[in-house]
Amino acid sequence: MARRMYHSKLLPDGCHMQLVEVGNARIPSPPDPPTPMPSVLRGPGGLLVSTRCPDYGNVDLEVWAGDPGLSEREVVFEGELVTAARGFDAGPATAITFHVDAPPGKYQVRADVQRDADGEVDSVRFIFLQAPDLEGRIVNP
């Protein structure tokens, strides 16, 4: 059974939302302009999902334990992430807002999005597909 652990509307500083193990994400650096940011940057311990920028308003962020299904959402990442010790932190680049208490190991994660009328990402979900018993806590309301 799927359970939403976290939901909030957040200002996406840096124009993305992230799910990372701090200190273990090993995500490649974003490209320098004028090269556009890819929709997802991934490392073994985390990922960044591009969203609309802060000038255009908040972005909806959800974190799920178990698979709630897609319901007309666009999958931008589905694969394995690894936590070595700390679990995962979710939120905008400079303001982590939710911590997933994941024991060390590998997790199947899906990131899916919805877009606004202009085609910009205004909703991101990080879903731990096969881990319905995970817990977490708000760390920065």
Phi and psi restraints in degrees (value plus and minus 20) as a CYANA .aco file:
   2 ALA   PHI    -106.3   -66.3
   2 ALA   PSI     124.1   164.1
   3 ARG   PHI    -159.4  -119.4
   3 ARG   PSI     106.0   146.0
   4 ARG   PHI     -97.7   -57.7
   4 ARG   PSI      98.7   138.7
   5 MET   PHI    -107.8   -67.8
   5 MET   PSI     -46.9    -6.9
   6 TYR   PHI    -172.9  -132.9
   6 TYR   PSI     124.0   164.0
   7 HIS   PHI    -173.5  -133.5
   7 HIS   PSI     110.5   150.5
   8 SER   PHI    -181.0  -141.0
   8 SER   PSI     139.0   179.0
   9 LYS   PHI    -123.3   -83.3
   9 LYS   PSI     100.7   140.7
  10 LEU   PHI    -147.7  -107.7
  10 LEU   PSI     131.8   171.8
  11 LEU   PHI     -99.9   -59.9
  11 LEU   PSI      99.8   139.8
  12 PRO   PHI    -104.3   -64.3
  12 PRO   PSI      47.2    87.2
  13 ASP   PHI     -74.4   -34.4
  13 ASP   PSI     119.4   159.4
  14 GLY   PHI      60.3   100.3
  14 GLY   PSI     -19.1    20.9
  15 CYS   PHI      43.6    83.6
  15 CYS   PSI      11.5    51.5
  16 HIS   PHI    -179.2  -139.2
  16 HIS   PSI     142.7   182.7
  17 MET   PHI    -132.6   -92.6
  17 MET   PSI     132.2   172.2
  18 GLN   PHI    -152.1  -112.1
  18 GLN   PSI     133.8   173.8
  19 LEU   PHI    -151.5  -111.5
  19 LEU   PSI      90.2   130.2
  20 VAL   PHI    -164.9  -124.9
  20 VAL   PSI     132.4   172.4
  21 GLU   PHI    -112.2   -72.2
  21 GLU   PSI      91.9   131.9
  22 VAL   PHI     -78.1   -38.1
  22 VAL   PSI     109.1   149.1
  23 GLY   PHI      67.9   107.9
  23 GLY   PSI     -28.7    11.3
  24 ASN   PHI    -151.8  -111.8
  24 ASN   PSI     -17.4    22.6
  25 ALA   PHI     -83.8   -43.8
  25 ALA   PSI     -62.8   -22.8
  26 ARG   PHI      30.2    70.2
  26 ARG   PSI      26.7    66.7
  27 ILE   PHI    -105.3   -65.3
  27 ILE   PSI     115.8   155.8
  28 PRO   PHI     -82.3   -42.3
  28 PRO   PSI     133.5   173.5
  29 SER   PHI     -85.3   -45.3
  29 SER   PSI     122.8   162.8
  30 PRO   PHI     -81.0   -41.0
  30 PRO   PSI     130.5   170.5
  31 PRO   PHI     -89.2   -49.2
  31 PRO   PSI     134.6   174.6
  32 ASP   PHI     -97.5   -57.5
  32 ASP   PSI     120.5   160.5
  33 PRO   PHI     -78.4   -38.4
  33 PRO   PSI     128.8   168.8
  34 PRO   PHI    -109.1   -69.1
  34 PRO   PSI     -14.0    26.0
  35 THR   PHI     -85.6   -45.6
  35 THR   PSI     106.8   146.8
  36 PRO   PHI     -90.7   -50.7
  36 PRO   PSI     131.3   171.3
  37 MET   PHI     -87.5   -47.5
  37 MET   PSI     112.7   152.7
  38 PRO   PHI     -87.6   -47.6
  38 PRO   PSI     143.6   183.6
  39 SER   PHI     -84.8   -44.8
  39 SER   PSI     -48.0    -8.0
  40 VAL   PHI    -163.8  -123.8
  40 VAL   PSI     115.4   155.4
  41 LEU   PHI    -133.2   -93.2
  41 LEU   PSI     111.9   151.9
  42 ARG   PHI    -150.8  -110.8
  42 ARG   PSI     123.6   163.6
  43 GLY   PHI    -151.5  -111.5
  43 GLY   PSI     154.3   194.3
  44 PRO   PHI     -79.9   -39.9
  44 PRO   PSI     -50.0   -10.0
  45 GLY   PHI    -132.6   -92.6
  45 GLY   PSI       0.1    40.1
  46 GLY   PHI     151.4   191.4
  46 GLY   PSI     153.5   193.5
  47 LEU   PHI    -171.6  -131.6
  47 LEU   PSI     133.9   173.9
  48 LEU   PHI    -134.7   -94.7
  48 LEU   PSI     114.2   154.2
  49 VAL   PHI    -134.4   -94.4
  49 VAL   PSI     103.0   143.0
  50 SER   PHI     -86.8   -46.8
  50 SER   PSI     118.7   158.7
  51 THR   PHI    -152.7  -112.7
  51 THR   PSI     159.7   199.7
  52 ARG   PHI     -85.8   -45.8
  52 ARG   PSI     139.4   179.4
  53 CYS   PHI    -105.0   -65.0
  53 CYS   PSI     144.3   184.3
  54 PRO   PHI     -77.3   -37.3
  54 PRO   PSI     -48.2    -8.2
  55 ASP   PHI     -79.4   -39.4
  55 ASP   PSI     -41.4    -1.4
  56 TYR   PHI    -125.4   -85.4
  56 TYR   PSI      -7.5    32.5
  57 GLY   PHI      84.9   124.9
  57 GLY   PSI    -199.7  -159.7
  58 ASN   PHI     -89.8   -49.8
  58 ASN   PSI     140.1   180.1
  59 VAL   PHI    -140.8  -100.8
  59 VAL   PSI     115.9   155.9
  60 ASP   PHI     -96.2   -56.2
  60 ASP   PSI     109.0   149.0
  61 LEU   PHI    -144.0  -104.0
  61 LEU   PSI     110.3   150.3
  62 GLU   PHI    -149.1  -109.1
  62 GLU   PSI     126.5   166.5
  63 VAL   PHI    -145.6  -105.6
  63 VAL   PSI     108.6   148.6
  64 TRP   PHI    -140.2  -100.2
  64 TRP   PSI     123.6   163.6
  65 ALA   PHI    -126.2   -86.2
  65 ALA   PSI      93.8   133.8
  66 GLY   PHI      72.5   112.5
  66 GLY   PSI     144.1   184.1
  67 ASP   PHI    -113.9   -73.9
  67 ASP   PSI      91.6   131.6
  68 PRO   PHI    -103.1   -63.1
  68 PRO   PSI     -22.0    18.0
  69 GLY   PHI      68.9   108.9
  69 GLY   PSI     154.1   194.1
  70 LEU   PHI    -114.3   -74.3
  70 LEU   PSI     -63.7   -23.7
  71 SER   PHI      21.0    61.0
  71 SER   PSI      45.4    85.4
  72 GLU   PHI      45.1    85.1
  72 GLU   PSI      13.4    53.4
  73 ARG   PHI    -125.2   -85.2
  73 ARG   PSI     136.6   176.6
  74 GLU   PHI    -118.9   -78.9
  74 GLU   PSI     101.7   141.7
  75 VAL   PHI     -98.2   -58.2
  75 VAL   PSI     104.5   144.5
  76 VAL   PHI    -129.9   -89.9
  76 VAL   PSI     -34.1     5.9
  77 PHE   PHI    -177.9  -137.9
  77 PHE   PSI     116.7   156.7
  78 GLU   PHI    -167.0  -127.0
  78 GLU   PSI      98.3   138.3
  79 GLY   PHI     157.6   197.6
  79 GLY   PSI    -182.7  -142.7
  80 GLU   PHI    -121.4   -81.4
  80 GLU   PSI     115.2   155.2
  81 LEU   PHI    -141.5  -101.5
  81 LEU   PSI     131.3   171.3
  82 VAL   PHI    -142.1  -102.1
  82 VAL   PSI     115.6   155.6
  83 THR   PHI    -134.3   -94.3
  83 THR   PSI     111.1   151.1
  84 ALA   PHI    -107.8   -67.8
  84 ALA   PSI     -51.1   -11.1
  85 ALA   PHI    -177.0  -137.0
  85 ALA   PSI     -55.3   -15.3
  86 ARG   PHI    -121.1   -81.1
  86 ARG   PSI     -28.5    11.5
  87 GLY   PHI      62.4   102.4
  87 GLY   PSI    -177.6  -137.6
  88 PHE   PHI    -147.8  -107.8
  88 PHE   PSI     126.8   166.8
  89 ASP   PHI    -134.7   -94.7
  89 ASP   PSI     118.8   158.8
  90 ALA   PHI    -142.6  -102.6
  90 ALA   PSI     126.0   166.0
  91 GLY   PHI     129.2   169.2
  91 GLY   PSI    -191.6  -151.6
  92 PRO   PHI     -87.8   -47.8
  92 PRO   PSI     148.5   188.5
  93 ALA   PHI     -77.0   -37.0
  93 ALA   PSI     -59.8   -19.8
  94 THR   PHI    -129.0   -89.0
  94 THR   PSI     -12.9    27.1
  95 ALA   PHI    -165.8  -125.8
  95 ALA   PSI      50.8    90.8
  96 ILE   PHI     -74.0   -34.0
  96 ILE   PSI     111.5   151.5
  97 THR   PHI    -137.2   -97.2
  97 THR   PSI     -38.8     1.2
  98 PHE   PHI    -163.0  -123.0
  98 PHE   PSI     116.3   156.3
  99 HIS   PHI    -132.7   -92.7
  99 HIS   PSI     107.4   147.4
 100 VAL   PHI    -113.8   -73.8
 100 VAL   PSI      99.0   139.0
 101 ASP   PHI    -100.4   -60.4
 101 ASP   PSI      56.8    96.8
 102 ALA   PHI    -121.4   -81.4
 102 ALA   PSI     102.7   142.7
 103 PRO   PHI     -82.0   -42.0
 103 PRO   PSI     137.9   177.9
 104 PRO   PHI     -71.8   -31.8
 104 PRO   PSI     117.5   157.5
 105 GLY   PHI     132.4   172.4
 105 GLY   PSI    -190.5  -150.5
 106 LYS   PHI    -123.5   -83.5
 106 LYS   PSI     121.7   161.7
 107 TYR   PHI    -153.4  -113.4
 107 TYR   PSI     115.2   155.2
 108 GLN   PHI    -101.6   -61.6
 108 GLN   PSI      99.8   139.8
 109 VAL   PHI    -145.9  -105.9
 109 VAL   PSI     120.0   160.0
 110 ARG   PHI    -139.8   -99.8
 110 ARG   PSI     118.0   158.0
 111 ALA   PHI    -134.6   -94.6
 111 ALA   PSI     105.6   145.6
 112 ASP   PHI    -150.0  -110.0
 112 ASP   PSI     139.8   179.8
 113 VAL   PHI    -156.4  -116.4
 113 VAL   PSI     142.3   182.3
 114 GLN   PHI    -145.3  -105.3
 114 GLN   PSI     132.1   172.1
 115 ARG   PHI    -134.9   -94.9
 115 ARG   PSI     131.9   171.9
 116 ASP   PHI    -102.0   -62.0
 116 ASP   PSI    -196.6  -156.6
 117 ALA   PHI     -81.7   -41.7
 117 ALA   PSI     -42.9    -2.9
 118 ASP   PHI    -112.1   -72.1
 118 ASP   PSI     -16.6    23.4
 119 GLY   PHI      65.6   105.6
 119 GLY   PSI     -13.8    26.2
 120 GLU   PHI    -108.8   -68.8
 120 GLU   PSI     123.4   163.4
 121 VAL   PHI     -88.5   -48.5
 121 VAL   PSI     100.4   140.4
 122 ASP   PHI    -140.3  -100.3
 122 ASP   PSI     -13.9    26.1
 123 SER   PHI    -173.0  -133.0
 123 SER   PSI     110.8   150.8
 124 VAL   PHI    -150.0  -110.0
 124 VAL   PSI     115.4   155.4
 125 ARG   PHI    -142.5  -102.5
 125 ARG   PSI     112.8   152.8
 126 PHE   PHI    -126.2   -86.2
 126 PHE   PSI     101.5   141.5
 127 ILE   PHI    -142.9  -102.9
 127 ILE   PSI     101.2   141.2
 128 PHE   PHI    -107.4   -67.4
 128 PHE   PSI      77.1   117.1
 129 LEU   PHI     -81.3   -41.3
 129 LEU   PSI     -64.4   -24.4
 130 GLN   PHI    -134.5   -94.5
 130 GLN   PSI      12.4    52.4
 131 ALA   PHI    -156.0  -116.0
 131 ALA   PSI      43.9    83.9
 132 PRO   PHI     -89.1   -49.1
 132 PRO   PSI     -32.1     7.9
 133 ASP   PHI    -116.3   -76.3
 133 ASP   PSI     -18.2    21.8
 134 LEU   PHI     -81.3   -41.3
 134 LEU   PSI     130.5   170.5
 135 GLU   PHI    -143.0  -103.0
 135 GLU   PSI     149.2   189.2
 136 GLY   PHI    -182.2  -142.2
 136 GLY   PSI    -199.7  -159.7
 137 ARG   PHI    -172.1  -132.1
 137 ARG   PSI     128.6   168.6
 138 ILE   PHI     -92.7   -52.7
 138 ILE   PSI     112.8   152.8
 139 VAL   PHI    -135.9   -95.9
 139 VAL   PSI     -36.3     3.7
 140 ASN   PHI    -173.3  -133.3
 140 ASN   PSI      68.6   108.6
